[in-house]
């Protein structure tokens, strides 16, 4: 842990221009199955520890956490010589500077953990996801380079963290506003790499869950993980609302197959999760691995195009 922090501080010593007080959020799909048949939520409730992809063997991103794989290569690039083997690897999340109710990086799950402020001191941050091989890093006390990069992005593109603004000053002022609506920050976030492990009872203050899990077995497991619990706005979308030009032409027919199989005209996170439990059912769309990738894209479209479940 200390090696990773020291390396980043040495490379990017610029002090934080403002206190980093936003929470880190860690997104996950609670109903995905582990190799032993348990759901992620069941495993978290039973073990009380959030583990990295190197240990779980599942991911809501790419499955590359093995010696010589992309995740291993990215970590060696970010923290040379610090990590070997499967145990002790960083846990990944996002710094929720914009205060989005769907978390800093909803791409990676329908629910998220809100981490305690104390975790900030042992996290490193990058402007952009590690798979993009970002060049700007920081820590909570040396956040200057990340902050400057965010402001530069606003000046160049008119937005950062999926938050639009006419100027960097306007963007900074907008960060503190209350946001009941989802941020949908699929590709634009400050990635957080949490070093030193993540124990739910000690390091998590709240669980924020998609309302599609209300009154399901998943809800009971999620409520047991932390002292705080609340529902996010959620995402749902009618079957005919899935475009063919966003994540590929296979998505609309796959969604129609889900609708016919489950007798549902509206797709939500829990329904996508049910479909991942039986990939062979959708064999006409490809191998199990290919089907799971398509279902991942269904979730992405829900984030980008879905309406709040409460609506």
Beta strands, then each sheet from edge to edge (+ up, - down):
strand 1: 24-28
strand 2: 91-95
strand 3: 111-115
strand 4: 123-127
strand 5: 137-139
strand 6: 159-160
strand 7: 163-164
strand 8: 190-194
strand 9: 204-209
strand 10: 228-231
strand 11: 236-238
strand 12: 266-268
sheet 1: 5+ 4- 8+ 2- 1+ 3- 9+ 10+
sheet 2: 6+ 7-
sheet 3: 11+ 12-
end
